[in-house]
């Protein structure tokens, strides 16, 4: 897909690409130069490890919504296609 860089250096990620990657307005992305190409990757949620009762536990650096059965079902359906 072809897009244009505006005077402010911005590009628009086409809607079908945003939809396929489930990108939403305000979401952060990592932009990098890789082998002479621009790489744009959705960022994940930062995590750190805490030890709880002697067991390391991954803890998100920002609040995340609870995982629901509906979310799991929707993800499975999307992956099965």
N, C-alpha and C positions, 0 to 999 in steps of 0.2 A: 504494500500500500504506500502511496505517496502522500506526503503532507508538506507543509511549508513552515519555515521558521519565520516568526514575525519580527518586527523591529526591536522588540524587547528580548529576543532570544528564545521565545517560547514556541513549543510545538503542541499540536493537539494530537492526542492518541485517539485513533479512530474508535467509534462507538463499539463496533463488533469486537475489537481487541480488548477494550475496557470491560465489556460484558463477559468475554471468555475468561479473562483473568480476575473477574469480580473486583475490579478497581472502582473505588468510590471517590467523590470529590473530597479533597482535604487529606487523602491518604498520602503518606510519604513513600517515595521511591528512591532507590540508590541509582545514581548516574555515574558511569565510569567509562574510561577509554580502555578498550580491550583489543589488542592486536589491530589498532588502527580503526576500530569501529566503536560506535556509541552503544553501550549496554545500559538498558533501563530495567531494573528489577524491583518488584514490589518488596518493601521491607517487611520483615516479620516483627513480632513483638519482642522487645528486649527481655532477656531473662537473666536471672542470676541464681546461683545455688545457695540454699540455706540448709543447715543440718537440723533436722527435727527428730528427736528421739533417736539420735545416732544414725539417721538415714538421710542422705542428700536428697533434697527436693528442689525441683525447678520452680521458681517463683517469678511470675511476670512483673516487669518493671512498671506496667500501667494496668489499670483495671480492664478486665476482659469479661464479656458476657458469659453466663454459665452455658455449658454444653447441654443441649436438649436432645431428646430422642428425635424430634423433628429435624434438627440440624444434621444429625447423623444419617437419618433416612435420606434427606435431600442430597447429602454428599455422596452416599453410596449410589444413589440413582444416577447422579451426574457422572461418576466414575465408571459405571457399567455401560454407558453409551458409547 
